[in-house]
Amino acid sequence: MPTWLIIADETVTADGEAPLRQIKVIKPVPGNKSREEALVELYKTAKNHVPDSLKGTPRVVGRDIDGSFWVIPKNGKGHASCNIRLIEQIYP
């Protein structure tokens, strides 16, 4: 069985500056889990994850067509977004 990681790809755009992008591992999926089981963990993590750039900001979480999740400011207010997805770890 593969090892799965849940990652956050966070982008923040300040007025007049180039976007800053940070990718980090939110958590490894523990145990020998199938992809389907790991996707359940992704769902649980995504609905509760609050990116640093969106703390204190009303936000909405939505699932993209590829199965990843977006955490974005509610009503489009703000300059940050976070894409949470599942990846397979292939090298320790």
Protein Blocks (a to p, Z undefined) as FASTA:
>chain_A
ZZdddddddddddehiacddddddfbdcedjddfklmmmmmmmmmmmpccfklgoiacdd
dddfkopacdddehhiajddcdddddddfbZZ
